[in-house]
C-alpha cells in the first residue's frame, strides 16, 4: 500500500484550525469520491426512482449541497429562513428546495427535471466553496460554542460532525441506488466510476 494520510485542507491555519481543517479535508475527500461515482450518470439515471416516494440520485445530490449550506451558512449564523436563508440558498445552491422529504407517492421534483450530472456537481462545488468560506472564519477554540436552532442549541463541533456524517450517509445511499439501477437494467453492470 502506498503512503495514505489525511492532512488539513489548504487554506486552513494549522495553529488555530487544525481540527476544522481536518473536517474540511474529509469533506473534500468524500466530494472527490462522489464526483467519480456520479459524473457519468445520465439525466434518466439521475432522475430514476426504484418506486414512487423514493429519492433519486439527483435529489440526493441537491440535498447534500442544500444541507451543507443550511447548516454552515444559515443555522450556524442563526439566520431566519425567511428572507435571508432563502436568499443565501438561492445564491449558493441556485435552488430553494431539494425535494426532500418526498410524499409516499412522490416523484423526482419538476424543479430538478433535466439537471445533468455537470449541473449537480456545479451546485455541490458552489455550495462547498461557500461552506469553506464560512469554516475558515471558525477557530478550533470555538468548536464548543453553541448557537440556537429552533428551541435547541448545537455546537460548532457537532455541526461539523453532522455535515460530514450526513454527506457520507447520502453518499452510501447513492451507491446503493446505483446498484439498484444496475439490477433494474438502468445502468449497465460493467459501468463503474471512471477515474
N, C-alpha and C positions, 0 to 999 in steps of 0.2 A: 504494500500500500504506500502511495505517495504521502508526503507530509500533509496532514489535514489539520487546519487550525481555523479559528474564528477570531478575527481582530475587530476592534471597534470600527464603525463606519467612518469613512472620510468626512472631514468637516466637523468632527466632534472632538472636544478637548479632553485628552486622556486624564488630565489632572482634576477636572471638575465634572466630566460627563462620561466616565468610564462605563458605568452601568447602563446609562441611557444609550451611549454609543454602541454597546453590545446588543441591546434590543434592536437598535436601528439596523445593525449588520444582520441580525437574524431575520428581520422583516424583509430586508433586501435579498437575502439568500432565498427565502421562500418565494418571493416575487419572481426571481430569476428562474426558479424551478417551475413555477406555474406558467410562465410565458412559454417555456419549452413544450408544455403539455397542451396548450390551447391555441398556439399561434397558427396552426394549420387547419383548425376546425372551420367548417363551412357555416354559413348563416343557418342552414337547415339543422345542422348538428348543434349549434349554439342555442337554437330555439326548441329543440326536441325535449319532450316530456315523456317519461315512462307511462304516466297516467295523468289525467286532469288533476289539478291540485298539487302536483309535484313540481319542484323547482327545475328550471332549465339551467344549463351551464351559463348561459348569458345572464340570467337573473342573478346567479351567484357571483359572477364577476362584478356586476354593477353593485351588488350588495356589499361585497368586500370593500370596495372603494368608499361607498356611502358610509359604512360603519366606521372606517378609519377616520374619515374627515369629521364625522359627527362626534366621535369620542375625543379626538385630539384638538380640533379647531373650535367646536361648538360647546360640548359638555364641559371640557376642562377649563374653558374660559367663562363658564356659567352664563352663556348667551341664550336668550329665548329662541325657540324655533321660529316664531313669527316676530318680526320680519327678518331679523338678522341671520338666523340659522338657514332659512331658505335661500337667502342671497348668497351665503357662503357655499352652500351645497351646489347651487347653480354655477357659481364661479369655478369651483374646483372639480366638480364631477359632471357638469353640463347636464345634469338631470336633477329633478326634485323628488324622485321616488325610484325605488328599486324593484317594486312589485312584490316585496315580501312583507308579511306573510300572504300567501295565496289563499283564496277561498277553497273549500274542499273540491269544487268543480272548476277551479280557475285554470286559465291558460296563460302562456307566455304573454306578458303585457304588450299592448299595442304601442306604447311609447318607447319600447325597446325593439320593436319589429324592424328587421332588416339590418340591425347592427352587425358589423363584421368583427372578426377577432381583432383586427387592427384598431377598430373603434373602441372596443372594450379595453384593450391594452393601453390605448391612449388615455382613457378615463382613469385606469389604475395608475399610470405613470404620473398624471397630473395630480391626482389625489395624494400619491406618495410624496411628490415634491412638496405639497402643502403641509403634510404632517412632519416631514423633515424640517421644514422652516419653523414649525412650532416646537418640535422636540429640541432643536438647537437653542431655544430660549431657556430650556429647563436645565437644572443642575442636579447632580446626584444628591446633594444635601436636602433638596426639596422633595424627594420622592415620597417621603412620609407625610407630606402636606395633603390636606383634604380639600375637595371642592364639593359643592352641593349639586346633586342631581335629583330633581323632584323633591321627595321628602327624605332622601338619604344622602349619604356622603361617600365619596370614592377617593382613594389616594391616587397620587400620580403613578406610584409603582403598580397599583392594581390596574390602572388604565393601560399601562404598557403591557402588562401580562395579558390582559383581556384582548387587546388588539392583536397580539401575536397568536394567542390560542384560538381566537375567532378566525383569523386568516387560515391557520393550519386545519381547523375543523372543516371549513368550507372547501379548502383545497382537497382534503380527503373525499369530501362529497363529490367534487368534480371528477376525481379519479374514478370513483365508483360509477358515476354517470357515464363516463367513457367506456367502462367495462360493460355496462348495461347496453350501451349503444352498439358495441361490438356483438353482443349476444342477439340484439334485435336486427342486426344487419344494416344499421345506420352508419356504422364506422367499420371499415374493413379490419379484419383480425390482424393483418400484418402491419397496419398503421400504428406506429409508435411515435413518441415525442421525437422530433428532429432536433439535433443539437444546433 
